[in-house]
Amino acid sequence: MFATVLAQAVQGLGAMGVAIGAGLAVIGAGMGIGKIGASALEAIARQPEASGDIRTNMFIVAAFVEGVAFFAIVVCLMAL
């Protein structure tokens, strides 16, 4: 009886850990992409003639951040 209750509690804690890990991954990615966007807008405001290169680099780095976030979420779900 006690072993069953303990196993259910441990399983619940594992699910909570997965949810917290996935949430932190998404929050970190959102903050990273926000920082990238803010820095790119500031750079474009300083040098409007370089806006094309800055925008291209911004999209590439944002895609890398998204990829890492998706990888972190998949790892969290695999741990479940």
Biopython code that builds the backbone (N, CA, C, O; Angstrom):
import numpy as np
from Bio.PDB.StructureBuilder import StructureBuilder

atoms = [
    (1, "MET", "N", (0.826, -1.195, 0.000)),
    (1, "MET", "CA", (0.000, 0.000, 0.000)),
    (1, "MET", "C", (0.871, 1.261, 0.000)),
    (1, "MET", "O", (0.698, 2.159, -0.823)),
    (2, "PHE", "N", (1.818, 1.298, 0.954)),
    (2, "PHE", "CA", (2.683, 2.464, 1.053)),
    (2, "PHE", "C", (3.564, 2.609, -0.186)),
    (2, "PHE", "O", (3.823, 3.723, -0.641)),
    (3, "ALA", "N", (4.020, 1.495, -0.724)),
    (3, "ALA", "CA", (4.876, 1.520, -1.914)),
    (3, "ALA", "C", (4.117, 2.081, -3.112)),
    (3, "ALA", "O", (4.686, 2.808, -3.927)),
    (4, "THR", "N", (2.830, 1.741, -3.218)),
    (4, "THR", "CA", (2.014, 2.253, -4.322)),
    (4, "THR", "C", (1.849, 3.765, -4.219)),
    (4, "THR", "O", (1.976, 4.481, -5.213)),
    (5, "VAL", "N", (1.565, 4.242, -3.016)),
    (5, "VAL", "CA", (1.403, 5.687, -2.808)),
    (5, "VAL", "C", (2.711, 6.403, -3.081)),
    (5, "VAL", "O", (2.720, 7.468, -3.699)),
    (6, "LEU", "N", (3.816, 5.828, -2.625)),
    (6, "LEU", "CA", (5.125, 6.441, -2.857)),
    (6, "LEU", "C", (5.465, 6.478, -4.342)),
    (6, "LEU", "O", (6.009, 7.472, -4.824)),
    (7, "ALA", "N", (5.152, 5.407, -5.077)),
    (7, "ALA", "CA", (5.414, 5.369, -6.515)),
    (7, "ALA", "C", (4.597, 6.422, -7.254)),
    (7, "ALA", "O", (5.094, 7.048, -8.190)),
    (8, "GLN", "N", (3.346, 6.622, -6.839)),
    (8, "GLN", "CA", (2.514, 7.646, -7.475)),
    (8, "GLN", "C", (3.037, 9.042, -7.166)),
    (8, "GLN", "O", (2.994, 9.923, -8.025)),
    (9, "ALA", "N", (3.529, 9.253, -5.955)),
    (9, "ALA", "CA", (4.080, 10.563, -5.592)),
    (9, "ALA", "C", (5.335, 10.864, -6.402)),
    (9, "ALA", "O", (5.527, 11.985, -6.872)),
    (10, "VAL", "N", (6.185, 9.856, -6.560)),
    (10, "VAL", "CA", (7.424, 10.052, -7.333)),
    (10, "VAL", "C", (7.085, 10.317, -8.795)),
    (10, "VAL", "O", (7.727, 11.152, -9.431)),
    (11, "GLN", "N", (6.097, 9.625, -9.335)),
    (11, "GLN", "CA", (5.691, 9.847, -10.718)),
    (11, "GLN", "C", (5.125, 11.257, -10.895)),
    (11, "GLN", "O", (5.377, 11.912, -11.907)),
    (12, "GLY", "N", (4.363, 11.714, -9.912)),
    (12, "GLY", "CA", (3.830, 13.078, -9.969)),
    (12, "GLY", "C", (4.922, 14.123, -9.906)),
    (12, "GLY", "O", (4.857, 15.139, -10.598)),
    (13, "LEU", "N", (5.933, 13.879, -9.073)),
    (13, "LEU", "CA", (7.060, 14.816, -8.998)),
    (13, "LEU", "C", (7.847, 14.832, -10.300)),
    (13, "LEU", "O", (8.348, 15.878, -10.710)),
    (14, "GLY", "N", (7.960, 13.680, -10.950)),
    (14, "GLY", "CA", (8.647, 13.629, -12.241)),
    (14, "GLY", "C", (7.915, 14.451, -13.297)),
    (14, "GLY", "O", (8.536, 15.175, -14.075)),
    (15, "ALA", "N", (6.599, 14.331, -13.316)),
    (15, "ALA", "CA", (5.802, 15.108, -14.272)),
    (15, "ALA", "C", (5.918, 16.602, -13.979)),
    (15, "ALA", "O", (5.974, 17.416, -14.901)),
    (16, "MET", "N", (5.955, 16.958, -12.701)),
    (16, "MET", "CA", (6.101, 18.362, -12.349)),
    (16, "MET", "C", (7.470, 18.887, -12.778)),
    (16, "MET", "O", (7.585, 20.017, -13.252)),
    (17, "GLY", "N", (8.503, 18.067, -12.611)),
    (17, "GLY", "CA", (9.845, 18.458, -13.047)),
    (17, "GLY", "C", (9.928, 18.656, -14.548)),
    (17, "GLY", "O", (10.585, 19.583, -15.022)),
    (18, "VAL", "N", (9.258, 17.780, -15.303)),
    (18, "VAL", "CA", (9.225, 17.915, -16.763)),
    (18, "VAL", "C", (8.517, 19.204, -17.155)),
    (18, "VAL", "O", (8.978, 19.923, -18.043)),
    (19, "ALA", "N", (7.410, 19.496, -16.503)),
    (19, "ALA", "CA", (6.663, 20.719, -16.824)),
    (19, "ALA", "C", (7.482, 21.967, -16.493)),
    (19, "ALA", "O", (7.488, 22.929, -17.261)),
    (20, "ILE", "N", (8.159, 21.951, -15.370)),
    (20, "ILE", "CA", (8.986, 23.108, -14.997)),
    (20, "ILE", "C", (10.154, 23.266, -15.974)),
    (20, "ILE", "O", (10.473, 24.382, -16.384)),
    (21, "GLY", "N", (10.787, 22.161, -16.343)),
    (21, "GLY", "CA", (11.907, 22.226, -17.295)),
    (21, "GLY", "C", (11.474, 22.753, -18.653)),
    (21, "GLY", "O", (12.163, 23.585, -19.244)),
    (22, "ALA", "N", (10.333, 22.275, -19.154)),
    (22, "ALA", "CA", (9.841, 22.749, -20.451)),
    (22, "ALA", "C", (9.460, 24.224, -20.366)),
    (22, "ALA", "O", (9.716, 24.992, -21.294)),
    (23, "GLY", "N", (8.855, 24.610, -19.261)),
    (23, "GLY", "CA", (8.490, 26.024, -19.085)),
    (23, "GLY", "C", (9.706, 26.928, -19.042)),
    (23, "GLY", "O", (9.700, 28.005, -19.637)),
    (24, "LEU", "N", (10.740, 26.504, -18.348)),
    (24, "LEU", "CA", (11.967, 27.307, -18.299)),
    (24, "LEU", "C", (12.624, 27.406, -19.669)),
    (24, "LEU", "O", (13.183, 28.446, -20.017)),
    (25, "ALA", "N", (12.560, 26.337, -20.441)),
    (25, "ALA", "CA", (13.126, 26.367, -21.792)),
    (25, "ALA", "C", (12.390, 27.377, -22.660)),
    (25, "ALA", "O", (13.018, 28.127, -23.407)),
    (26, "VAL", "N", (11.077, 27.403, -22.570)),
    (26, "VAL", "CA", (10.282, 28.336, -23.371)),
    (26, "VAL", "C", (10.500, 29.776, -22.910)),
    (26, "VAL", "O", (10.612, 30.681, -23.736)),
    (27, "ILE", "N", (10.561, 29.990, -21.608)),
    (27, "ILE", "CA", (10.805, 31.341, -21.086)),
    (27, "ILE", "C", (12.181, 31.837, -21.520)),
    (27, "ILE", "O", (12.329, 32.986, -21.934)),
    (28, "GLY", "N", (13.183, 30.973, -21.425)),
    (28, "GLY", "CA", (14.533, 31.361, -21.842)),
    (28, "GLY", "C", (14.602, 31.697, -23.320)),
    (28, "GLY", "O", (15.264, 32.658, -23.714)),
    (29, "ALA", "N", (13.917, 30.905, -24.140)),
    (29, "ALA", "CA", (13.910, 31.183, -25.578)),
    (29, "ALA", "C", (13.205, 32.505, -25.869)),
    (29, "ALA", "O", (13.664, 33.288, -26.699)),
    (30, "GLY", "N", (12.105, 32.747, -25.194)),
    (30, "GLY", "CA", (11.396, 34.014, -25.399)),
    (30, "GLY", "C", (12.239, 35.215, -25.002)),
    (30, "GLY", "O", (12.259, 36.232, -25.696)),
    (31, "MET", "N", (12.929, 35.087, -23.883)),
    (31, "MET", "CA", (13.794, 36.194, -23.460)),
    (31, "MET", "C", (14.956, 36.386, -24.437)),
    (31, "MET", "O", (15.342, 37.518, -24.729)),
    (32, "GLY", "N", (15.508, 35.287, -24.937)),
    (32, "GLY", "CA", (16.617, 35.382, -25.887)),
    (32, "GLY", "C", (16.208, 36.029, -27.196)),
    (32, "GLY", "O", (16.927, 36.877, -27.725)),
    (33, "ILE", "N", (15.056, 35.633, -27.722)),
    (33, "ILE", "CA", (14.588, 36.214, -28.982)),
    (33, "ILE", "C", (14.213, 37.681, -28.784)),
    (33, "ILE", "O", (14.431, 38.501, -29.676)),
    (34, "GLY", "N", (13.654, 38.014, -27.628)),
    (34, "GLY", "CA", (13.358, 39.418, -27.340)),
    (34, "GLY", "C", (14.614, 40.269, -27.297)),
    (34, "GLY", "O", (14.635, 41.386, -27.813)),
    (35, "LYS", "N", (15.661, 39.735, -26.680)),
    (35, "LYS", "CA", (16.942, 40.452, -26.622)),
    (35, "LYS", "C", (17.546, 40.612, -28.016)),
    (35, "LYS", "O", (18.098, 41.663, -28.341)),
    (36, "ILE", "N", (17.438, 39.563, -28.838)),
    (36, "ILE", "CA", (17.947, 39.634, -30.210)),
    (36, "ILE", "C", (17.210, 40.719, -30.987)),
    (36, "ILE", "O", (17.835, 41.524, -31.677)),
    (37, "GLY", "N", (15.881, 40.741, -30.876)),
    (37, "GLY", "CA", (15.084, 41.747, -31.588)),
    (37, "GLY", "C", (15.396, 43.164, -31.139)),
    (37, "GLY", "O", (15.516, 44.074, -31.960)),
    (38, "ALA", "N", (15.528, 43.348, -29.826)),
    (38, "ALA", "CA", (15.835, 44.686, -29.310)),
    (38, "ALA", "C", (17.204, 45.157, -29.783)),
    (38, "ALA", "O", (17.371, 46.312, -30.176)),
    (39, "SER", "N", (18.168, 44.270, -29.743)),
    (39, "SER", "CA", (19.515, 44.645, -30.192)),
    (39, "SER", "C", (19.546, 44.925, -31.693)),
    (39, "SER", "O", (20.245, 45.832, -32.144)),
    (40, "ALA", "N", (18.796, 44.151, -32.459)),
    (40, "ALA", "CA", (18.763, 44.376, -33.908)),
    (40, "ALA", "C", (18.104, 45.718, -34.229)),
    (40, "ALA", "O", (18.586, 46.454, -35.091)),
    (41, "LEU", "N", (17.020, 46.034, -33.550)),
    (41, "LEU", "CA", (16.380, 47.327, -33.804)),
    (41, "LEU", "C", (17.287, 48.491, -33.429)),
    (41, "LEU", "O", (17.322, 49.509, -34.120)),
    (42, "GLU", "N", (18.011, 48.336, -32.343)),
    (42, "GLU", "CA", (18.946, 49.385, -31.945)),
    (42, "GLU", "C", (20.067, 49.528, -32.976)),
    (42, "GLU", "O", (20.470, 50.644, -33.303)),
    (43, "ALA", "N", (20.567, 48.407, -33.483)),
    (43, "ALA", "CA", (21.629, 48.455, -34.486)),
    (43, "ALA", "C", (21.131, 49.068, -35.789)),
    (43, "ALA", "O", (21.854, 49.826, -36.435)),
    (44, "ILE", "N", (19.894, 48.742, -36.179)),
    (44, "ILE", "CA", (19.332, 49.325, -37.403)),
    (44, "ILE", "C", (19.118, 50.820, -37.231)),
    (44, "ILE", "O", (19.308, 51.587, -38.175)),
    (45, "ALA", "N", (18.723, 51.242, -36.028)),
    (45, "ALA", "CA", (18.536, 52.673, -35.784)),
    (45, "ALA", "C", (19.863, 53.428, -35.876)),
    (45, "ALA", "O", (19.901, 54.581, -36.306)),
    (46, "ARG", "N", (20.944, 52.772, -35.473)),
    (46, "ARG", "CA", (22.256, 53.427, -35.539)),
    (46, "ARG", "C", (22.827, 53.444, -36.949)),
    (46, "ARG", "O", (23.450, 54.421, -37.362)),
    (47, "GLN", "N", (22.609, 52.348, -37.693)),
    (47, "GLN", "CA", (23.145, 52.256, -39.053)),
    (47, "GLN", "C", (22.052, 51.724, -39.989)),
    (47, "GLN", "O", (22.002, 50.526, -40.267)),
    (48, "PRO", "N", (21.194, 52.597, -40.465)),
    (48, "PRO", "CA", (20.094, 52.139, -41.324)),
    (48, "PRO", "C", (20.569, 51.493, -42.630)),
    (48, "PRO", "O", (19.858, 50.663, -43.196)),
    (49, "GLU", "N", (21.741, 51.855, -43.110)),
    (49, "GLU", "CA", (22.218, 51.301, -44.373)),
    (49, "GLU", "C", (22.590, 49.819, -44.233)),
    (49, "GLU", "O", (22.684, 49.117, -45.240)),
    (50, "ALA", "N", (22.802, 49.336, -43.017)),
    (50, "ALA", "CA", (23.165, 47.934, -42.797)),
    (50, "ALA", "C", (21.965, 47.101, -42.348)),
    (50, "ALA", "O", (22.137, 46.015, -41.795)),
    (51, "SER", "N", (20.771, 47.596, -42.578)),
    (51, "SER", "CA", (19.580, 46.917, -42.051)),
    (51, "SER", "C", (19.384, 45.523, -42.645)),
    (51, "SER", "O", (18.930, 44.618, -41.945)),
    (52, "GLY", "N", (19.712, 45.339, -43.906)),
    (52, "GLY", "CA", (19.536, 44.024, -44.528)),
    (52, "GLY", "C", (20.407, 42.953, -43.887)),
    (52, "GLY", "O", (19.939, 41.854, -43.588)),
    (53, "ASP", "N", (21.688, 43.285, -43.679)),
    (53, "ASP", "CA", (22.599, 42.326, -43.050)),
    (53, "ASP", "C", (22.202, 42.050, -41.605)),
    (53, "ASP", "O", (22.248, 40.909, -41.147)),
    (54, "ILE", "N", (21.814, 43.097, -40.895)),
    (54, "ILE", "CA", (21.425, 42.935, -39.489)),
    (54, "ILE", "C", (20.183, 42.062, -39.383)),
    (54, "ILE", "O", (20.108, 41.177, -38.530)),
    (55, "ARG", "N", (19.212, 42.316, -40.250)),
    (55, "ARG", "CA", (17.965, 41.546, -40.217)),
    (55, "ARG", "C", (18.226, 40.075, -40.537)),
    (55, "ARG", "O", (17.661, 39.187, -39.899)),
    (56, "THR", "N", (19.081, 39.823, -41.522)),
    (56, "THR", "CA", (19.410, 38.434, -41.881)),
    (56, "THR", "C", (20.060, 37.707, -40.709)),
    (56, "THR", "O", (19.681, 36.584, -40.375)),
    (57, "ASN", "N", (21.040, 38.356, -40.089)),
    (57, "ASN", "CA", (21.713, 37.744, -38.943)),
    (57, "ASN", "C", (20.757, 37.548, -37.771)),
    (57, "ASN", "O", (20.866, 36.569, -37.033)),
    (58, "MET", "N", (19.818, 38.482, -37.602)),
    (58, "MET", "CA", (18.843, 38.353, -36.521)),
    (58, "MET", "C", (17.984, 37.111, -36.724)),
    (58, "MET", "O", (17.731, 36.371, -35.773)),
    (59, "PHE", "N", (17.537, 36.878, -37.945)),
    (59, "PHE", "CA", (16.694, 35.713, -38.214)),
    (59, "PHE", "C", (17.472, 34.408, -38.033)),
    (59, "PHE", "O", (16.922, 33.422, -37.543)),
    (60, "ILE", "N", (18.730, 34.400, -38.422)),
    (60, "ILE", "CA", (19.541, 33.191, -38.269)),
    (60, "ILE", "C", (19.731, 32.861, -36.790)),
    (60, "ILE", "O", (19.550, 31.715, -36.380)),
    (61, "VAL", "N", (20.089, 33.850, -36.001)),
    (61, "VAL", "CA", (20.309, 33.612, -34.572)),
    (61, "VAL", "C", (18.996, 33.243, -33.880)),
    (61, "VAL", "O", (18.988, 32.379, -33.003)),
    (62, "ALA", "N", (17.892, 33.879, -34.257)),
    (62, "ALA", "CA", (16.592, 33.535, -33.667)),
    (62, "ALA", "C", (16.213, 32.093, -33.995)),
    (62, "ALA", "O", (15.626, 31.404, -33.161)),
    (63, "ALA", "N", (16.538, 31.635, -35.189)),
    (63, "ALA", "CA", (16.255, 30.248, -35.554)),
    (63, "ALA", "C", (17.089, 29.288, -34.709)),
    (63, "ALA", "O", (16.595, 28.234, -34.308)),
    (64, "PHE", "N", (18.339, 29.635, -34.435)),
    (64, "PHE", "CA", (19.166, 28.791, -33.572)),
    (64, "PHE", "C", (18.594, 28.729, -32.155)),
    (64, "PHE", "O", (18.575, 27.663, -31.539)),
    (65, "VAL", "N", (18.134, 29.857, -31.645)),
    (65, "VAL", "CA", (17.554, 29.881, -30.303)),
    (65, "VAL", "C", (16.293, 29.023, -30.260)),
    (65, "VAL", "O", (16.078, 28.271, -29.309)),
    (66, "GLU", "N", (15.465, 29.139, -31.290)),
    (66, "GLU", "CA", (14.245, 28.303, -31.361)),
    (66, "GLU", "C", (14.605, 26.822, -31.404)),
    (66, "GLU", "O", (13.961, 26.003, -30.748)),
    (67, "GLY", "N", (15.631, 26.482, -32.175)),
    (67, "GLY", "CA", (16.046, 25.090, -32.273)),
    (67, "GLY", "C", (16.502, 24.531, -30.939)),
    (67, "GLY", "O", (16.165, 23.400, -30.591)),
    (68, "VAL", "N", (17.260, 25.307, -30.195)),
    (68, "VAL", "CA", (17.715, 24.861, -28.883)),
    (68, "VAL", "C", (16.525, 24.715, -27.934)),
    (68, "VAL", "O", (16.486, 23.783, -27.131)),
    (69, "ALA", "N", (15.563, 25.623, -28.020)),
    (69, "ALA", "CA", (14.375, 25.530, -27.161)),
    (69, "ALA", "C", (13.563, 24.278, -27.488)),
    (69, "ALA", "O", (13.109, 23.585, -26.577)),
    (70, "PHE", "N", (13.377, 23.979, -28.765)),
    (70, "PHE", "CA", (12.648, 22.769, -29.143)),
    (70, "PHE", "C", (13.396, 21.521, -28.681)),
    (70, "PHE", "O", (12.782, 20.554, -28.231)),
    (71, "PHE", "N", (14.710, 21.545, -28.794)),
    (71, "PHE", "CA", (15.507, 20.410, -28.336)),
    (71, "PHE", "C", (15.332, 20.216, -26.830)),
    (71, "PHE", "O", (15.191, 19.084, -26.367)),
    (72, "ALA", "N", (15.340, 21.302, -26.065)),
    (72, "ALA", "CA", (15.164, 21.217, -24.610)),
    (72, "ALA", "C", (13.778, 20.667, -24.266)),
    (72, "ALA", "O", (13.645, 19.867, -23.339)),
    (73, "ILE", "N", (12.758, 21.082, -24.994)),
    (73, "ILE", "CA", (11.407, 20.581, -24.724)),
    (73, "ILE", "C", (11.318, 19.092, -25.036)),
    (73, "ILE", "O", (10.697, 18.342, -24.284)),
    (74, "VAL", "N", (11.927, 18.658, -26.127)),
    (74, "VAL", "CA", (11.913, 17.233, -26.483)),
    (74, "VAL", "C", (12.648, 16.414, -25.424)),
    (74, "VAL", "O", (12.194, 15.330, -25.056)),
    (75, "VAL", "N", (13.771, 16.918, -24.934)),
    (75, "VAL", "CA", (14.506, 16.212, -23.882)),
    (75, "VAL", "C", (13.659, 16.114, -22.618)),
    (75, "VAL", "O", (13.643, 15.074, -21.959)),
    (76, "CYS", "N", (12.956, 17.189, -22.277)),
    (76, "CYS", "CA", (12.089, 17.154, -21.093)),
    (76, "CYS", "C", (10.982, 16.122, -21.273)),
    (76, "CYS", "O", (10.677, 15.378, -20.341)),
    (77, "LEU", "N", (10.379, 16.067, -22.455)),
    (77, "LEU", "CA", (9.305, 15.100, -22.684)),
    (77, "LEU", "C", (9.840, 13.666, -22.717)),
    (77, "LEU", "O", (9.143, 12.736, -22.310)),
    (78, "MET", "N", (11.062, 13.484, -23.195)),
    (78, "MET", "CA", (11.640, 12.135, -23.182)),
    (78, "MET", "C", (11.945, 11.690, -21.760)),
    (78, "MET", "O", (11.909, 10.495, -21.466)),
    (79, "ALA", "N", (12.243, 12.623, -20.885)),
    (79, "ALA", "CA", (12.529, 12.278, -19.481)),
    (79, "ALA", "C", (11.262, 11.838, -18.757)),
    (79, "ALA", "O", (11.337, 11.174, -17.723)),
    (80, "LEU", "N", (10.121, 12.197, -19.282)),
    (80, "LEU", "CA", (8.853, 11.816, -18.657)),
    (80, "LEU", "C", (8.644, 10.337, -18.834)),
    (80, "LEU", "O", (7.634, 9.798, -18.382)),
]
sb = StructureBuilder()
sb.init_structure("model")
sb.init_model(0)
sb.init_chain("A")
sb.init_seg("    ")
for serial, (resi, resn, name, xyz) in enumerate(atoms, 1):
    if name == "N":
        sb.init_residue(resn, " ", resi, " ")
    sb.init_atom(name, np.array(xyz, "f"), 0.0, 1.0, " ", f" {name:<3s}", serial, name[0])
structure = sb.get_structure()
